[in-house]
Amino acid sequence: MLREIRPAILVLALLTAITGLAYPLAMTAIAGVVFPKQAQGSLIERNGTVIGSALIGQEFKEEKYFHGRPSATVAPDPNDSTKTVPAPYNAANSGGSNLGPTSKALSDRVKEDVEKLKAENPTASVPIDLVTTSASGLDPNISPDAALFQVPRVAKARSMSEDAVRELVTQNTQGRFAGVIGEPRVNVLALNLALDAAKAK
């Protein structure tokens, strides 16, 4: 019996070493050489300090900044471990709300968000991505329409012309990959950094 078990154990150990250690370490090393910025999390620095990642959204609440998509991520309640509390863009707990189209809680939240946004810009229709969460809850991008919708508020809060802010949105709009894959998008953190830099000038 040992003669039959020994080859199985050897094959298991060999495959574990190859697929569990050698392959992941080799891929990590290659990624670090070929794509060093991406392999380190696409971190964004300002004045030598890491302020975020191009891949994970952040919550911006001030009127002078563009806001991203709502985030449905949560974290454990510090007062009661059996409950959770909202924790926007919590990368440790990526995921959607799991609320379906018939959910009253989802419907009420979206209606409330739409009303707030309509008060902010009554002449424009509210882009859908400003009131719906992404599947991950961490989306760092918004559509160009969602960014342009926010231009009047941001321009007013910063005492800038709407044309100047609109131009920043255009400059920070990324097109489809290879011209066909995906949708045009604006990275909210990159846009807000460009906005700060423009205001500083």
C-alpha positions as CSV (number, residue, x, y, z in Angstrom):
1,M,0.0,0.0,0.0
2,L,2.8,2.4,0.8
3,R,4.2,1.8,-2.7
4,E,0.9,3.2,-4.2
5,I,0.6,6.1,-1.7
6,R,4.2,7.3,-2.1
7,P,3.9,8.5,-5.8
8,A,0.6,10.3,-5.0
9,I,2.3,12.1,-2.1
10,L,5.3,13.0,-4.3
11,V,3.1,14.3,-7.1
12,L,1.0,16.4,-4.6
13,A,4.2,17.9,-3.1
14,L,5.7,18.6,-6.5
15,L,2.5,20.2,-7.9
16,T,2.1,22.2,-4.6
17,A,5.7,23.5,-5.0
18,I,5.2,24.4,-8.7
19,T,1.7,25.9,-8.6
20,G,1.6,27.2,-5.1
21,L,5.1,28.7,-4.8
22,A,7.2,28.7,-7.9
23,Y,4.6,30.0,-10.3
24,P,3.1,32.8,-8.1
25,L,6.6,34.0,-7.1
26,A,7.7,34.0,-10.8
27,M,4.6,36.0,-11.9
28,T,5.1,38.5,-9.1
29,A,8.8,39.0,-10.1
30,I,7.9,39.4,-13.8
31,A,5.1,41.8,-13.0
32,G,7.4,43.9,-10.8
33,V,9.8,44.2,-13.7
34,V,7.4,44.7,-16.6
35,F,4.7,46.7,-14.8
36,P,6.4,48.2,-11.7
37,K,3.7,50.9,-11.0
38,Q,0.8,48.5,-11.5
39,A,2.4,45.7,-9.4
40,Q,2.6,48.1,-6.5
41,G,-1.1,49.0,-6.6
42,S,-1.0,52.0,-9.0
43,L,-0.4,54.2,-6.0
44,I,-0.6,58.0,-6.5
45,E,1.8,60.2,-4.6
46,R,1.8,63.9,-3.9
47,N,4.8,65.6,-2.3
48,G,6.2,62.2,-1.5
49,T,3.1,61.0,0.3
50,V,0.8,58.3,-1.0
51,I,-2.7,59.7,-1.2
52,G,-4.5,56.9,-2.9
53,S,-4.6,54.5,-5.8
54,A,-5.8,54.9,-9.3
55,L,-7.6,51.6,-8.9
56,I,-9.7,52.3,-5.7
57,G,-12.2,55.1,-5.3
58,Q,-12.2,57.5,-2.4
59,E,-14.9,59.4,-0.7
60,F,-14.9,63.2,-1.5
61,K,-17.6,65.1,0.4
62,E,-16.5,68.7,0.0
63,E,-18.4,70.8,-2.6
64,K,-15.1,71.9,-4.2
65,Y,-14.3,68.3,-5.3
66,F,-15.9,66.0,-7.8
67,H,-17.7,63.1,-6.2
68,G,-17.4,59.4,-7.3
69,R,-20.0,56.7,-7.5
70,P,-21.8,55.7,-4.3
71,S,-20.1,52.9,-2.5
72,A,-21.9,50.0,-0.8
73,T,-19.0,48.6,1.1
74,V,-19.3,48.1,4.9
75,A,-17.2,47.4,8.0
76,P,-17.9,45.7,11.3
77,D,-19.7,48.0,13.8
78,P,-17.1,48.8,16.5
79,N,-19.9,48.8,19.1
80,D,-21.5,45.6,18.0
81,S,-19.6,43.0,16.1
82,T,-22.8,41.3,14.9
83,K,-23.7,44.4,12.8
84,T,-22.1,46.4,10.1
85,V,-21.8,50.1,9.4
86,P,-21.3,51.9,6.1
87,A,-17.6,52.3,5.2
88,P,-17.4,53.8,1.7
89,Y,-14.6,52.4,-0.5
90,N,-13.5,49.8,2.1
91,A,-11.0,47.8,0.0
92,A,-10.9,45.1,2.7
93,N,-14.6,44.4,2.1
94,S,-15.2,44.8,-1.6
95,G,-18.7,44.1,-2.8
96,G,-22.1,45.4,-3.7
97,S,-25.1,45.9,-1.5
98,N,-26.9,42.8,-2.9
99,L,-30.1,44.9,-3.0
100,G,-32.3,43.9,-6.0
101,P,-34.5,46.1,-8.3
102,T,-37.5,45.4,-6.1
103,S,-35.8,46.5,-2.9
104,K,-37.6,49.4,-1.2
105,A,-34.4,50.4,0.7
106,L,-32.5,50.7,-2.6
107,S,-35.4,52.5,-4.3
108,D,-35.6,55.0,-1.5
109,R,-31.9,55.6,-1.4
110,V,-31.7,56.2,-5.1
111,K,-34.7,58.6,-5.1
112,E,-33.1,60.6,-2.2
113,D,-29.8,60.8,-4.1
114,V,-31.5,61.9,-7.3
115,E,-33.4,64.7,-5.4
116,K,-30.2,66.0,-3.9
117,L,-28.4,66.0,-7.3
118,K,-31.3,67.7,-9.0
119,A,-31.1,70.5,-6.4
120,E,-27.4,70.8,-7.3
121,N,-28.0,71.0,-11.0
122,P,-31.7,71.4,-11.9
123,T,-31.2,71.9,-15.7
124,A,-29.4,68.6,-16.4
125,S,-30.6,65.0,-16.1
126,V,-28.9,63.0,-13.4
127,P,-26.3,60.4,-14.8
128,I,-27.1,56.9,-13.5
129,D,-23.6,56.2,-12.2
130,L,-24.0,59.1,-9.7
131,V,-26.8,57.2,-7.9
132,T,-25.9,53.6,-8.4
133,T,-23.1,51.6,-6.8
134,S,-20.7,49.4,-8.8
135,A,-20.4,45.7,-8.2
136,S,-17.2,46.1,-6.3
137,G,-18.1,49.2,-4.4
138,L,-14.6,50.5,-5.1
139,D,-15.0,52.0,-8.6
140,P,-12.5,54.9,-9.0
141,N,-14.1,56.2,-12.2
142,I,-17.2,58.0,-13.3
143,S,-18.6,58.6,-16.8
144,P,-17.7,61.9,-18.5
145,D,-21.4,62.8,-18.2
146,A,-21.3,62.4,-14.4
147,A,-18.2,64.6,-14.2
148,L,-19.8,67.3,-16.5
149,F,-22.9,67.2,-14.4
150,Q,-20.9,68.3,-11.3
151,V,-19.1,71.2,-13.1
152,P,-21.4,74.0,-11.9
153,R,-21.1,73.0,-8.3
154,V,-17.3,72.6,-8.4
155,A,-16.8,75.8,-10.3
156,K,-19.0,77.8,-7.9
157,A,-17.2,76.3,-4.8
158,R,-13.8,77.2,-6.2
159,S,-14.7,80.5,-7.8
160,M,-13.5,79.3,-11.2
161,S,-15.2,79.6,-14.5
162,E,-17.3,76.6,-15.6
163,D,-15.4,76.5,-18.9
164,A,-12.1,76.1,-17.1
165,V,-13.4,73.2,-15.0
166,R,-15.1,71.7,-18.0
167,E,-11.7,71.8,-19.8
168,L,-10.1,69.9,-16.9
169,V,-12.8,67.2,-17.2
170,T,-12.0,66.9,-21.0
171,Q,-8.3,66.6,-20.3
172,N,-8.8,63.9,-17.7
173,T,-11.2,61.8,-19.8
174,Q,-9.8,58.4,-20.8
175,G,-11.1,56.9,-24.0
176,R,-12.0,53.3,-24.8
177,F,-9.0,50.8,-24.7
178,A,-7.8,50.4,-28.3
179,G,-10.7,52.5,-29.3
180,V,-13.3,49.7,-28.9
181,I,-13.1,48.1,-25.4
182,G,-14.9,49.6,-22.4
183,E,-16.4,53.1,-22.1
184,P,-14.9,56.6,-21.8
185,R,-14.2,57.3,-18.1
186,V,-12.8,59.9,-15.7
187,N,-10.7,58.9,-12.7
188,V,-12.1,61.0,-9.9
189,L,-8.9,61.2,-7.8
190,A,-6.8,62.2,-10.9
191,L,-9.4,64.9,-11.8
192,N,-9.5,66.3,-8.3
193,L,-5.6,66.4,-8.2
194,A,-5.7,68.3,-11.5
195,L,-8.3,70.6,-10.1
196,D,-6.1,71.4,-7.0
197,A,-3.1,72.0,-9.3
198,A,-5.0,74.3,-11.5
199,K,-6.4,76.3,-8.6
200,A,-2.8,76.6,-7.1
201,K,-1.6,78.2,-10.4
